[in-house]
């Protein structure tokens, strides 16, 4: 039963720390923009990491039907 006297103040201190950490994160802007980090993975910003021989060619347009030119 003596341990309860020790555990209750420890629990109150930990709860106070958790509440302080929550309010600190809200005030410092941690929850301002929740959608941008999720969309950031969709952007191709890793062009430098792709080896030269594995890159897709962007300058080469798709060939058009050559049958229309010969008619």
PyMOL commands that set and color helices and strands:
alter all, ss='L'
color gray80, all
select helices_A, chain A and resi 2-27+36-40+47-49+52-54+67-70
alter helices_A, ss='H'
color red, helices_A
deselect
rebuild
show_as cartoon
